[in-house]
């Protein structure tokens, strides 16, 4: 808790530092203000939309479930929203200041951008850690430790609700604006990126903030909070009430907040290539954590601990946490290999562009699929090794230790939209060419960082798969044995229900992706129509005589994103509720669904994010003057690949269906007996009880 | 057996009928001869390559396993090869005759093309049924029923070996030639499809035959034989030696051969739209089977049968077989909806083409992903229903009954390359425009039929998933209990080994696809270079003064396909052997791998085949004059989509990894004790035995 407070204090110190920095000339401030305004307008409207749903769920939880869970729900939702909201406000302040710093030097711009991003990073981990620990402490005093831990599910649910909408809405927003701006601006009219004559340019810049900054913050807040709660739950169940097992995940998180602060210091004193400096921050954090974890593990478990009937030494627990720490740089390095223009995969796509659009696309699809192999094998190895060390709890420790790095990783991620926007400000404010070279350079680094963050988020979720499934089984077991019945579920692959669950679960990411891509397509279409309308109504825009109406594009894409996010967001929820209520299905199919979603989701997510980033950088590689450079045939093909890659890499967050599964189950896992009667007692259930399906969704 | 002989006799009658038909003018015969020669050259070289591997496996089986299995292997390999080889020879005879028939009328051409294709269809089911039944009958006399059934695995392995190479090599060949011909011919030089000035045109036509005809025939031969053997095995195990349970799958297959012949008669007498006539053949077959299955089921199981401790009535078994029959038209209808230009999905892609290459690609990817939902839900429902009727045996009966339709379905599939080639002959021989209209029309029907066949093959494999896994578990159980040990494997989702297996298995289709797409890319690159070289060396080719050297293109693509198929073909085999021999993995991980491969493979396969066919037909939709027609901006984008879709839909056969898994397991499941010792006895295994990894692959 102390560490969380230190982290938050440092975040506010950084906010002050960013705000104090010079914010450039009049024109720059004006552009920045427009972006700020657009972002604020979007977030306000999003908050309104989500609030309605949140209030309904709160009332249902309050009435049908217990009060602590309902209160936890509100806290989780509020903190998740706050992390994204404040982080984004700082990011839109930091962008213009990064552009201004770029007039002084590359290192200054790098630091300004990273410090701005660090606010979000520290807020996410600080708020997550603080809210869970305060809630747990108070709830333990009031209702006892076990009930407190079970109420934490409400807090996770709150975070999940926000993150589903924030990530998906933000993702649709950013990609619709981006694709829309590119299709008309770049491809039809031949404008440069961030050309102020493009009416969708402000919407594009707003999108970077609401998608990559606010959306990703809410997303990782949720993953962090859920994994923390999951680790505590697994600790409670496997270790039979050993208090150290519950404290341990908190301590790992706390130490890494300090590690993240060390990493931020590192960026502010180190010199060198941008990528090297940023990677240095990750390594600093990992190193600090690795050193401090050992004495802490020893003092928490001096005599070791018995898991699955075997005594595990403190060293074994420490090794499990080390595996989590090592996974972060491993995934970062792998993602970097597959998506950076310095290595073969991206260059292969660039070369394929020479023979046309189609070969570029084929090469990109193949590259994304190749990129799945090594991360998945490493995840498998990590599961095996940590399970060997300390059973399911060992995996949970590794997950928590991997996620404890979220502070510095989210800082890198938020660095992306800040530098992207800084580039936009530089172009629109007509700053000198040297400044743009600096911002373009940092923007490319930011792109790789964004891909790296996604790889990290996906891999940690893959690693957490078994913890999640384990806690599902344990909850189910607790529920059934709590009613005095025998728990007989095997979840065996020889059971057709498991296979059907795997099929339905495996389907969700595919259908979810399809709907998300459709949503981007529709929203982008709306932007394209509006931009074409403006350019036709005022031909002076292209010559620079008329000023485009940026506001209408922002408005259109805001509405479109909020409208289009509803179907994909509800899809997994509806699927899960249907599986739960349709009589011949039930909990075994739901278990298979959970695993099936993770299996196909893991691959789709890696293939799409890596493939998308690789297309993007293949285009950049050509634009740097290779293979004919800008304007060549290869470049046109590479632009197609980039445009495909954009929605491909950003709209799909494979955690959605998994999260929905878990939350639905968590939400109605107790208290609502009607649904469970249809599962377990369907032979003796009264007709009157069956005919109350309206209670199912509580 | 009698039915199989009737089927084969009818196939030879059809061959005679096709051969007797008029084969057009001099120029047409010349073109057809060139295609025949190229196809023969490829197949001969392929046979040589595969023979070496086949002989090695035969010797290993003969020495280390039992002689009946080794003999079964040879029979399976030979029949699989024969079905593809003879079918393809007839197809290349039928193409020119179909072009000639098109001069008379559409219906005549349709019948000629379908009759040519039917030869392959009847050969596949006839040879599969005959070889399995003769082998089983003789082996039972010599070594007893149980041992005979277990030796059948050798026959399936023989079919598998051929099909891996034939399908993959043929797939790479056809797509490399197609993409290569299109990239230079259509896109760079603006030539029409099948323009004789394109040096790769003959290679392209050869490719259709070796890929869609010979490759698909070997593929379905294998699926058919393996499912038949699997159904017998499940029957043997679940029903405890009730002879009717073993006879039943044979009888279902035999009846459907007669049904397929009825379907062929239907095509030769019916009038109407081509699609309606061909679908009528499928319905005729289904109807005949549905009617005859009932009395046969009743007479085989007059008193019902006890499965899993419950008495099942003959009606329940009959219903299970009906589900299999119904699945065929359901999958056909669904595939048709997602891939035909008459429905929304394809039209959406066509509309997306109006905004450019990138939106076309995004729409196509999304369409493919949407197309996974309904087939998978139907497969899940079919598994549930048939399991409810008669347990695992019920699923096996449904699989066999669905596959019994293979005769007519493969006839439809082989119809595709015949009409495609007929169109090529018509264009190259400069036949009148009316003839080309007929062949183009039939070609479009053929495209849908090809997509339909793929959907059918994928769905039947998905349905067979549990049968396959069940027979894996049973073999493992038999093996372990045979050594007097207890069988304790649970394959539970709570076991980290199962999760790791699911991840590794889920990975295989992704990596396999990536390698296959790379292989097509490389082989197509070789074709592109050769075509460019010829056009540069002899500029007279484009003006029609010089004749292109078709032979060198055929030769290059033949070599490239055989070279490039090796890595993807070996990949699943190597992965499975590694999982088997690496100590901490073993049979539980292998079981997870099997299921993981089916889960992701099912989705990838559906998404890719449907998406690819949808892109193809979106292009055709525009070429019919919609949205600006040929030469418009939308058309250029649609051509890109089609070129991406080509390798996307054809190189991936998701059964490869599954098949390899099963075969490797089947091949060394007994007799080779070294590998099993590392699994089960690794504590007491002698060092000398571990160090003999060279025996693993037997």
Interface residues (C-beta under 8 A of the other chain):
Chain A: X179 X183 X187 X352 X355 X356 X357 X358 X359 X361 X362 X363 X365 X366 X367 X369 X370 X372 X373 X376 X377 X379 X380 X383 X384 X387 X388 X395 X462 X465 X466 X469 X470 X473 X490 X491 X492 X493 X494 X496 X497 X498 X499 X500 X502 X503 X504 X506 X507 X510 X511 X513 X514 X517 X518 X520 X521 X524 X525 X528 X584 X591 X592 X595 X596 X599 X600 X602 X603 X607 X639 X640 X641 X643 X644 X647 X648
Chain B: X179 X183 X187 X352 X355 X356 X357 X358 X359 X361 X362 X363 X365 X366 X367 X369 X370 X372 X373 X376 X377 X379 X380 X383 X384 X387 X388 X395 X462 X465 X466 X469 X470 X473 X490 X491 X492 X493 X494 X496 X497 X498 X499 X500 X502 X503 X504 X506 X507 X510 X511 X513 X514 X517 X518 X520 X521 X524 X525 X528 X584 X591 X592 X595 X596 X599 X600 X602 X603 X607 X639 X640 X641 X643 X644 X647 X648
